Amino acid sequence: MEKFLSLLLIIHIAGGTIALISGLFAMLTVKGSKNHHLAGKIYFWGMTAVFIGAVIVAIGHHKDFLLMVGFFSYYMTVRGYRILSLKKLDQGQPPALFDWLIITVSGVFIIALISYGIWLVKNGNGMGIPAIVFGSIGSTLLILDVKNFISPPKEKMHWWFTHLGSMGGSYISATTAFVVVNIELPQYGWVLWILPTIVGSTLITFTIIKYKRQFKKA
């Protein structure tokens, strides 16, 4: 069993490395170009390898926090990738059963993540803070998805902002994993878990505002 988990850990690390490189390439290439699409697909499958490895290793080593965070981060990856097939939600395009399945399964783990975070905080464990932060972000996205599935979004370029925000959030999760593995901060390790989110979310917000202004002018 340990050999099997070690193999999956290698796959997990390899997938993370591929995701970090391809994700950066996707951000630097022209949006909508062939290179951007190719980098995006490689990133998606890299994150899929990360997810599979993380879930099985977390279960094998009884790491509940990593299991729930794994579902949270992969939800953002799938959400950002899947929205490209739901560009016409604003025109009444119905979401597929698969889309409802995504938010249902993700919702279970995200709610569990918030509950687990509250329990950790009550017991004086600082890791409860990132759990609550991630769970809150995930819950916000889930509510937005349900709202857009039931009532068509008014924004024509809704898919663009969802794709940008979700893939950006997914890349933040990959960056966070790299940071917490390679940097140690005794007693305040939870800071390393939320710092990339603070920085990355700020950059994503300003980028979305920038594109909204451009689309409005166009």
Salt bridges, closest charged atoms under 4 A:
GLU2 OE1 - HIS61 NE2 3.69
ASP90 OD1 - HIS158 NE2 3.62
ASP99 OD1 - ARG82 NE 2.60
ASP145 OD2 - ARG79 NE 2.91
